[in-house]
């Protein structure tokens, strides 16, 4: 008897499902989040920071090269990426 394979749902597919079936306006949320974070980004730019963690509304937004790469909860810690040589 062969093992039954199981399907996974990738993040992109889940986001599209939430957007299209759940009716969530993803672009509105993106614009709202970007607006909040851009105020903090100005201060970081003055320090020439390439990586930062912005804490807002109890969440930690990890930013690398001007891209929010993840959002963490209060108790979660950001892992520092190893630099490639």
Contact map, one row per residue, 1 for C-alpha under 8 A:
1110000000000000000000000000000000000000000000000000000000000000000000000000000000000
1111000000000000000000000000000000000000000000000000000000000000000000000000000000000
1111100000000000000000000000000000000000000000000000000000000000000000000000000000000
0111110000000000000000000000000000000000000000000000000000000000000000000000000000000
0011111000000000000000000000000000000000000000000000000000000000000000000000000000000
0001111100000000000000000000000000000000000000000000000000000000000000000000000000000
0000111110000000000000000000000000000000000000000000000000000000000000000000000000000
0000011111000000000000000000000000000000000000000000000000000000000000000000000000000
0000001111101100000000000000000000000000000000000000000000000000000000000000000000000
0000000111111100000000000000000000000000000000000000000000000000000000000000000000000
0000000011111110000000000000000000000000000000000000000000000000000000000000000000000
0000000001111111000000000000000000000000000000000000000000000000000000000000000000000
0000000011111111100000000000000000000000000000000000000000000000000000000000000000000
0000000011111111110000000000000000000000000000000000000000000000000000000000000000000
0000000000111111111000000000000000000000000000000000000000000000000000000000000000000
0000000000011111111100000000000000000000000000000000000000000000000000000000000000000
0000000000001111111111000000000000000000000000000000000000000000000000000000000000000
0000000000000111111111110000000000000000000000000000000000000000000000000000000000000
0000000000000011111111111100000000000000000000000000000000000000000000000000000000000
0000000000000001111111110000000000000000000000000000000000000000000000000000000000000
0000000000000000111111100000000000000000000000000000000000000000000000000000000000000
0000000000000000111111110000000000000000000000000000000000000000000000000000000000000
0000000000000000011111111000000000000000000000000000000000000000000000000000000000000
0000000000000000011101111100000000000000000000000000000000000000000000000000000000000
0000000000000000001000111111100000000000000000000000000000000000000000000000000000000
0000000000000000001000011111110000000000000000000000000000000000000000000000000000000
0000000000000000000000001111111000000000000000000000000000000000000000000000000000000
0000000000000000000000001111111100000000000000000000000000000000000000000000000000000
0000000000000000000000001111111110000000000000000000000000000000000000000000000000000
0000000000000000000000000111111111000000000000000000000000000000000000000000000000000
0000000000000000000000000011111111100000000000000000000000000000000000000000000000000
0000000000000000000000000001111111110000000000000000000000000000000000000000000000000
0000000000000000000000000000111111111000000000000000000000000000000000000000000000000
0000000000000000000000000000011111111100000000000000000000000000000000000000000000000
0000000000000000000000000000001111111110000000000000000000000000000000000000000000000
0000000000000000000000000000000111111111000000000000000000000000000000000000000000000
0000000000000000000000000000000011111111100000000000010000000000000000000000000000000
0000000000000000000000000000000001111111110000000000000000000000000000000000000000000
0000000000000000000000000000000000111111111000000000000000000000000000000000000000000
0000000000000000000000000000000000011111111100000000010000000000000000000000000000000
0000000000000000000000000000000000001111111110000000000000000000000000000000000000000
0000000000000000000000000000000000000111111111000000000000000000000000000000000000000
0000000000000000000000000000000000000011111111100000000000000000000000000000000000000
0000000000000000000000000000000000000001111111111001000000000000000000000000000000000
0000000000000000000000000000000000000000111111111000000000000000000000000000000000000
0000000000000000000000000000000000000000011111111000000000000000000000000000000000000
0000000000000000000000000000000000000000001111111000000000000000000000000000000000000
0000000000000000000000000000000000000000000111111100000000000000000000000000000000000
0000000000000000000000000000000000000000000111111111000000000000000000000000000000000
0000000000000000000000000000000000000000000000011111000000000011110000000000000000000
0000000000000000000000000000000000000000000000001111100000000111110000000000000000000
0000000000000000000000000000000000000000000100001111110000000111000000000000000000000
0000000000000000000000000000000000000000000000000011111000011110000000000000010000000
0000000000000000000000000000000000001001000000000001111100011110000000000000000000000
0000000000000000000000000000000000000000000000000000111111111000000000000000000000000
0000000000000000000000000000000000000000000000000000011111111000000000000000000000000
0000000000000000000000000000000000000000000000000000001111100000000000000000000000000
0000000000000000000000000000000000000000000000000000001111110000000000001100000000000
0000000000000000000000000000000000000000000000000000001111111000000000111100000000000
0000000000000000000000000000000000000000000000000000111101111100000000111100000000000
0000000000000000000000000000000000000000000000000000111100111110000111110000000000000
0000000000000000000000000000000000000000000000000011110000011111000111110000010000000
0000000000000000000000000000000000000000000000000111110000001111111111000000000000000
0000000000000000000000000000000000000000000000000111000000000111111110000000000000000
0000000000000000000000000000000000000000000000000110000000000011111000000000000000000
0000000000000000000000000000000000000000000000000110000000000011111100000000000000000
0000000000000000000000000000000000000000000000000000000000000011111110000000000000000
0000000000000000000000000000000000000000000000000000000000001111011111100000000000000
0000000000000000000000000000000000000000000000000000000000001111001111100000000000000
0000000000000000000000000000000000000000000000000000000000001110000111110000000000000
0000000000000000000000000000000000000000000000000000000000111100000111111000000000000
0000000000000000000000000000000000000000000000000000000000111100000001111101110000000
0000000000000000000000000000000000000000000000000000000001110000000000111111000000000
0000000000000000000000000000000000000000000000000000000001110000000000011111000000000
0000000000000000000000000000000000000000000000000000000000000000000000001111100000000
0000000000000000000000000000000000000000000000000000000000000000000000011111110000000
0000000000000000000000000000000000000000000000000000000000000000000000010011111000000
0000000000000000000000000000000000000000000000000000100000000100000000010001111100000
0000000000000000000000000000000000000000000000000000000000000000000000000000111110000
0000000000000000000000000000000000000000000000000000000000000000000000000000011111000
0000000000000000000000000000000000000000000000000000000000000000000000000000001111100
0000000000000000000000000000000000000000000000000000000000000000000000000000000111110
0000000000000000000000000000000000000000000000000000000000000000000000000000000011111
0000000000000000000000000000000000000000000000000000000000000000000000000000000001111
0000000000000000000000000000000000000000000000000000000000000000000000000000000000111
